[in-house]
């Protein structure tokens, strides 16, 4: 009898797991359950759709026919309400039961809502799914003034959308610069200026104390903690995710800011695995538990999980992630864990070019590159090798830096 695999979630983590299972276990029974109403699409491209730069067609990755062609049982609009790890079964909102030999949880997260008055008013948007992108596009095309909240990688997508749709926006940030945990004011100012050029004005030491609505319940203004009032008929909120761990609350599955897995993507329950945003995983490069929400990381985790569902211990997750922003006239890339570490070095290497490398115990753990992305391969190599660069940190800031430069300097000491 063929083994049965159930995957909860059809994002890139769940879909890559389904692909791998089918490739490596041709006779396996594979079921994918998702609460969304459409099959796998490219979450990276939905921002371009919301900007009005792309039609819907190129964004889909797996048409529903893909699942039929690969003998994968896809269940759309299906909410899993219970996981019974003792009897190896999951139960859905419609009363169906799916038994499994191995289970993969690729359930991701849900955007956080601001804990302020009228945060659920009409015209206030969060950005996570394709349907969110459709709603945002429809709303912003009719908007005149916008407010954006959330000074991170998702918040800047709202800034780019407003700029592309010619909507004047105020970007309310709690600190003194965008993504202040990864960028200094010097690096962030490059991003601020690019926003201003597109009609998006950063407002520092701000935030939202409450939203105001009109008689129809539509947002009409945001009031910040300083009492400043910003009129708007569109608001974008991107302050992080609540990870969807409620599904495992009544199970023995360990959680810690997500579902805890080892380097093989297995939870503390032997036949239950997890992949994607939901995981708190054993990061072999950092040597500690970590999280990573990038598309590439989620895809790789899904693949690794599937291989270990078939043969536990056969493949481990060791990955240096990267995240690109392509909204502006210059490239931007973060890699690894740029907000972690106990030290850092940074430099402006040329006009419009800036870099910062985060260090922990003398080793590279992440960084940000603006304008010149050429050192990324070298920095990622240093991370993978766990190379100690103590005493040579300045070399990392040299234009055209390569790992060979570091090796040469080591030999001269």
C-alpha positions in Angstrom: 0.0 0.0 0.0 1.3 3.4 -0.9 2.2 5.9 1.8 -0.1 8.9 2.2 1.2 12.5 2.6 -1.0 15.4 3.6 0.2 19.0 3.1 -1.6 21.9 4.7 -0.9 25.0 2.7 -0.3 25.6 -1.0 2.2 28.4 -0.9 5.7 27.9 -2.3 6.7 25.7 0.7 3.7 23.3 0.4 3.8 23.3 -3.4 7.6 22.6 -3.6 7.0 19.7 -1.1 4.3 18.3 -3.3 6.5 18.5 -6.4 9.4 16.8 -4.6 7.2 14.0 -3.2 5.7 13.3 -6.6 9.1 13.3 -8.3 10.7 11.0 -5.7 7.7 8.9 -4.8 5.7 8.3 -8.0 3.1 6.0 -6.3 2.5 8.1 -3.1 -0.9 9.5 -2.2 -0.5 13.3 -2.0 -3.3 15.6 -0.7 -2.9 19.4 -0.5 -5.4 21.4 1.6 -5.5 25.1 1.4 -7.9 27.7 2.7 -7.3 29.9 -0.3 -9.6 29.9 -3.4 -6.8 29.5 -5.9 -3.8 27.4 -6.5 -0.1 28.4 -6.2 0.8 31.8 -7.4 4.0 34.0 -7.2 3.8 36.1 -4.0 6.8 38.1 -5.3 4.9 39.3 -8.3 1.6 40.2 -6.7 3.1 43.6 -5.7 3.7 44.3 -9.4 0.1 43.5 -10.1 -1.1 45.9 -7.4 1.2 48.6 -8.9 -0.6 48.1 -12.2 2.6 46.8 -13.9 1.4 43.2 -14.5 -1.8 41.5 -15.5 -3.0 38.5 -13.5 -1.9 35.8 -16.0 1.8 35.6 -15.4 1.4 35.5 -11.6 -0.1 32.0 -11.4 2.6 29.2 -11.1 0.4 26.1 -10.8 -2.9 26.0 -12.7 -5.4 23.6 -11.1 -4.7 21.3 -14.0 -1.1 20.8 -12.8 -2.5 18.9 -9.7 -4.6 16.7 -11.9 -1.7 16.0 -14.2 0.5 15.0 -11.3 -2.1 13.1 -9.4 -2.2 15.5 -6.5 -5.5 15.9 -4.7 -5.9 19.7 -4.3 -8.6 20.9 -2.0 -9.2 24.7 -2.3 -11.3 26.7 0.2 -10.6 24.0 2.8 -10.0 25.0 6.4 -8.3 22.5 8.7 -9.8 22.7 12.1 -8.1 19.9 14.0 -5.0 17.8 13.8 -5.1 14.5 15.6 -1.5 13.4 15.9 -2.4 10.3 17.9 -4.5 8.9 15.1 -2.6 10.5 12.2 -5.5 12.5 10.8 -6.6 16.0 10.1 -10.2 17.2 10.1 -11.7 20.0 8.0 -14.5 22.5 8.5 -16.8 20.5 6.3 -16.3 17.4 8.4 -13.9 15.6 6.1 -11.1 13.5 7.6 -7.8 12.9 5.8 -5.5 10.3 7.2 -1.7 10.5 6.7 1.5 8.6 7.1 3.4 11.9 7.2 2.0 15.5 7.6 3.5 18.8 6.4 2.4 22.0 8.0 3.1 24.9 5.6 0.4 27.2 7.1 2.4 30.5 7.2 1.0 33.5 9.0 -1.7 36.2 9.0 -0.9 39.9 8.8 -1.1 41.7 12.2 -3.8 44.3 12.7 -2.9 47.5 14.4 -4.3 47.5 18.0 -5.9 50.9 17.5 -9.4 52.3 17.0 -11.1 51.7 13.6 -8.2 49.5 12.5 -10.7 47.3 10.6 -12.3 50.2 8.7 -13.0 50.0 5.0 -10.1 51.3 3.0 -7.4 49.9 5.4 -5.5 47.1 3.8 -3.0 44.4 4.6 -0.9 42.7 2.0 -0.3 38.9 1.9 -2.5 37.1 -0.6 -3.3 37.5 -4.3 -6.8 38.5 -3.2 -5.3 41.2 -1.0 -3.4 42.5 -4.1 -6.7 42.7 -6.1 -8.4 44.6 -3.3 -5.5 46.9 -2.9 -5.3 47.6 -6.6 -9.0 48.4 -6.8 -8.9 50.7 -3.8 -5.7 52.6 -4.5 -6.7 53.3 -8.1 -9.6 55.4 -6.7 -7.6 57.0 -3.9 -6.2 60.5 -3.6 -4.2 60.4 -0.3 -2.7 57.5 1.5 -1.1 56.6 4.8 1.3 53.7 5.2 2.3 52.1 8.5 5.1 49.5 9.0 8.7 50.5 8.3 9.9 47.2 6.9 10.2 45.1 3.8 6.4 44.7 3.4 5.6 48.3 4.2 7.8 49.6 1.4 5.7 47.6 -1.0 2.8 49.8 -0.1 5.0 52.9 -0.7 5.9 51.6 -4.1 2.3 50.8 -5.0 1.1 54.3 -4.0 4.0 55.8 -6.0 3.2 53.8 -9.1 -0.5 54.7 -8.9 0.3 58.4 -8.4 -1.3 58.5 -4.9 0.3 61.0 -2.5 1.2 59.2 0.6 2.6 59.7 4.1 4.7 56.9 5.4 4.4 56.9 9.2 7.4 55.4 10.9 7.9 54.9 14.7 11.7 55.4 14.5 14.1 57.8 12.8 14.5 55.8 9.6 13.1 53.0 7.5 14.0 49.5 8.6 16.0 50.9 11.4 17.0 47.5 12.7 19.0 46.7 9.5 19.9 50.2 8.2 21.6 53.2 9.6 20.2 56.7 8.8 22.9 57.0 6.1 21.8 53.9 4.3 18.1 54.5 4.9 18.2 58.0 3.5 18.9 56.6 0.0 15.5 54.8 0.4 13.8 57.8 1.8 14.9 59.9 -1.2 13.6 57.3 -3.6 10.2 57.4 -1.9 10.0 61.2 -2.0 10.7 61.1 -5.7 7.6 59.0 -6.1 5.4 61.2 -3.9 5.7 59.2 -0.7 6.9 61.3 2.3 8.5 59.5 5.2 7.3 60.8 8.6 9.6 59.9 11.4 8.9 59.3 15.2 5.3 58.8 14.2 2.9 55.9 13.9 -0.9 55.6 14.3 -2.8 56.2 17.5 -6.2 55.8 15.9 -7.9 55.9 12.5 -10.9 58.2 11.9 -13.8 57.1 9.6 -16.6 58.9 7.8 -20.3 58.2 8.1 -20.0 55.2 5.8 -17.3 53.6 7.9 -14.5 54.4 5.4 -11.1 55.6 6.6 -10.6 59.3 6.3 -7.6 60.0 8.5 -4.9 58.6 10.6 -3.9 60.4 13.9 -0.4 59.7 15.2 0.7 59.6 18.8 1.9 63.2 18.5 -1.6 64.4 17.6 -0.8 65.0 14.0 -3.7 64.2 11.7 -3.1 62.8 8.2 -6.1 62.7 5.8 -6.3 59.6 3.7 -8.8 57.5 1.8 -6.4 54.5 1.6 -4.2 53.0 4.3 -1.7 50.2 4.1 -0.6 48.4 7.2 2.4 46.0 7.3 3.5 45.5 10.9 4.3 41.8 10.7 2.7 38.4 10.9 0.9 36.4 13.5 2.1 32.9 12.8 -0.8 30.4 12.4 0.1 28.1 15.3 -3.5 27.9 16.7 -3.9 24.7 14.7 -1.4 22.9 16.8 -2.2 24.5 20.2 -3.9 21.3 21.5 -1.2 19.0 20.2 2.2 18.0 21.5 3.8 19.9 18.6 6.4 22.4 20.0 5.9 26.1 19.2 8.2 29.1 19.7 7.2 32.1 17.6 6.1 29.5 15.1 6.4 25.7 14.8 9.8 24.4 16.0 11.6 22.1 13.6 15.1 20.6 13.4 17.4 20.9 10.4 15.5 18.2 8.6 12.2 20.2 9.0 10.8 17.7 11.4 8.8 18.7 14.5 9.1 16.9 17.8 6.3 14.6 16.6 8.1 12.0 14.4 5.8 12.1 11.3 4.9 15.8 11.4 7.0 18.3 9.5 6.8 22.0 8.8 8.1 24.4 6.2 8.0 28.1 5.2 7.2 31.2 7.3 5.7 29.1 10.1 9.0 27.5 11.1 11.4 28.3 13.8 14.2 26.1 12.6 17.7 25.0 13.6 19.9 27.3 11.6 23.1 25.4 11.0 24.9 28.5 9.9 24.0 30.7 12.9 24.2 27.8 15.3 20.8 28.7 16.9 17.1 28.7 16.2 16.1 31.3 13.6 13.3 32.4 11.3 13.3 33.3 7.7 10.4 34.6 5.6 12.0 34.7 2.2 10.5 33.0 -0.9 13.7 31.1 -1.6 14.0 29.9 1.9 10.4 28.6 2.0 10.8 26.9 -1.3 14.0 25.1 -0.2 12.4 24.2 3.2 9.5 22.5 1.3 11.9 20.5 -0.8 14.0 19.5 2.2 10.9 18.6 4.2 9.6 16.3 1.5 12.9 14.5 1.1 13.0 13.8 4.9 9.4 12.7 4.9 10.5 10.0 2.5 13.8 9.3 4.2 14.4 11.1 7.5 18.0 12.5 7.8 18.6 12.3 4.1 18.9 16.1 3.5 19.4 19.0 5.9 18.4 22.7 5.5 21.4 25.0 5.3 20.5 28.2 3.5 21.6 31.8 3.1 18.6 33.7 2.0 18.3 36.9 0.2 15.5 39.5 -0.5 15.5 42.0 -3.3 13.6 45.2 -3.7 13.1 46.3 -7.3 10.8 49.2 -6.9 13.4 51.9 -7.5 16.0 53.0 -10.1 18.8 51.1 -8.1 19.0 47.6 -6.7 18.5 46.7 -3.1 19.3 43.4 -1.5 19.3 42.0 2.0 20.9 38.7 2.8 21.1 36.3 5.8 20.0 37.9 9.0 20.8 41.6 8.8 19.0 42.5 12.0 21.0 40.1 14.1 24.6 40.1 15.4 26.6 41.9 18.0 28.6 44.2 15.7 28.5 45.6 12.2 30.5 47.5 9.6 29.0 49.9 7.0 30.2 52.3 4.3 29.1 54.4 1.4 31.3 52.9 -1.4 30.2 55.4 -4.1 27.5 57.8 -4.8 24.2 56.0 -4.3 26.0 52.9 -3.1 25.9 51.7 0.5 26.5 48.5 2.3 26.3 47.1 5.8 27.4 43.7 7.1 26.2 42.3 10.4 28.6 40.3 12.4 28.3 37.9 15.3 31.4 36.5 17.1 33.5 37.9 14.2 31.5 36.0 11.6 29.2 37.4 8.9 25.5 36.7 9.7 23.8 39.0 7.2 23.8 42.4 5.6 22.3 44.9 3.2 23.5 46.1 -0.2 22.2 49.2 -2.0 23.3 50.1 -5.5 26.1 47.6 -5.9 25.1 44.0 -5.4 28.4 42.5 -6.6 29.8 41.5 -3.2 26.7 39.3 -2.4 28.2 36.0 -3.5 31.4 36.7 -1.4 29.4 37.6 1.7 27.2 34.5 1.4 30.2 32.3 0.9 31.7 33.7 4.2 28.4 32.9 5.9 28.3 29.4 4.6 32.0 28.8 5.5 31.6 30.4 9.0 34.8 32.4 8.3 36.1 34.5 11.2 36.9 38.0 9.8 38.0 39.5 13.1 40.5 42.3 12.5 39.7 42.4 8.8 36.2 43.9 8.8 37.2 47.0 6.9 38.1 44.8 3.9 34.4 43.9 3.6 33.7 47.5 2.7 36.2 47.7 -0.1 34.7 48.1 -3.7 35.0 44.9 -5.6 35.6 42.8 -2.4 36.1 39.1 -2.9 36.8 36.2 -0.6 40.3 36.0 -2.2 41.1 39.4 -0.8 40.3 38.2 2.7 42.4 35.0 2.2 45.4 37.1 1.0 45.2 39.4 4.0 45.1 36.4 6.3 48.2 34.9 4.8 50.1 38.3 5.3 49.4 38.3 9.0 
